């Protein structure tokens, strides 16, 4: 099985997956000023989730009732299942929340359950967003340094760390792109759970990449006379079953959670599922082929005309 042979096809597939996400990130940026709509965890505001035990009012009725007691708060109404709503808005206090809930009960004609009410100030949200960006950058730097050190016995050890980071960035862009698309069509917002999913994807991606790289390192000592490209291909084939089986176990579990886990965690699980699938793909079809391209310095021939027969 010659996986490395079609490396440019794999790169093209990755590009075709990432580009639509980038397009929707640009569209979101033009429309709302940010590539991905951010939840109250990052921007500040209030989240109110209510469950109606009687007749559920329409989205328009809920919005009108909310604005009646909290004008200029720009509420965003999102249905949850058949009897609940999630309402995100600028910050409101407990007293205003009580008035809104009472108005909802008047509309419904029966008591309602307040599932969640939380508020985050804009300053705290900005601090969380800053900390999230720093966490991702520090994770990338730590991964690069660790792999560089772990593979110090192999020629060009820094290439392994760089290739792992590039594969990780591939997964980050895939996740961000999917989030941008879902935000555009479904109104989803990136919150603390989204950040948790993104950091988990980074860990899974690098973990699987290191497994393949470690086999390359072992085989480089065993097959010293074998050329680098077939050596890398042989290492991928040796770890292919292990990588696929391990990630399928996780993906089957996540898929079950998507179907039966409920609305409150569906966003988190879908993003995690997309990221795990992307991480499995990139560790096999991107990270190791990057090493081969680098070893052969193939970029020197990318823009040259093919030699013509004399």
C-alpha positions, 0 to 999 in steps of 0.5 A: 500500500503506497500511501505516500505516493498520492501525497499531493492529492491528500494536500488538495483534499485538505485545501478543499475542506479548509477553503469553504470554512475560510470563506464563511469566516470572511462572510461572518467577519463582514456581517458581524465583525468577527470570523466566528460569533462568540458566546457570552463566555468571551464577549460578556452578556447573559444566557437564559434558558427556559422550559415551558410546561404549557403552551410554548410561545413563538420566537417572536412572542418570546423576543417581544416579551424579553425586549419589553423589560430589557430594551437595547439588549439585542436578544438572540432566541434559539429553540431547544427541543420542542418546549425550551428556548435559549436566550442570549443577550447583553447583561441583565440583572436578576430583577429583570430576569424575574420580570421576563420569566413572569411575562413568559408565564403569562404568555404560556398560561402555566409555570415555566422552569428556568434551566439556566441563568448566567451573566458574564461582564464584558471585561471578564469575557475579554480576559477569557478570550485573551487567555484562550488565545494564549493557551492555544499558542502555548500548547503549540509552542510546548508541542514543538519543543517537546517533539524536537527534544524527543526526536533529538536522536533523528536527523533534522529533529525540528522537522518532526515538530514543525510537521506536527504543528502544521498538521495541528493547524490543519485541524484547527482550521477545519474546526474553525471553518466548520464552526463558522459554517454552522454559525452562519446557518444555525446561529451557533456561538463559540463558548467555553465548551467550544474552546474545550473541544478545540484544545481536545482536538489539538491533543488528539491530533498531536498524539496520533501524529507522534505515534506515526513519527515514533514508528518512523524513528524506530524504523530509521534505526532498523532499515538504515539502507532504505530510502526515506520515502519508502521508510515513511510509507512503511511506518504509516502502514504499520500504524494504520490499523492502530490509528484507525481503530483507536479513533473509530472507538472515540468517534462511535462514542461521540456519534452516539452522543450526537444522536442521544446526548441532548441539545445542551452538549450537541454543539460541543460533541459535533465540533469534537467529532469533526476535530477527531476525524480531521486529526486522524486524517491529518496524522496519516495523510498530512504530517508524514507526507510533509516530512517526505516533501521536506526531505526531498525538497520538492518545492524546488520543482513545483514551478519548473516546467517539465523537461521535454523529450529531445 
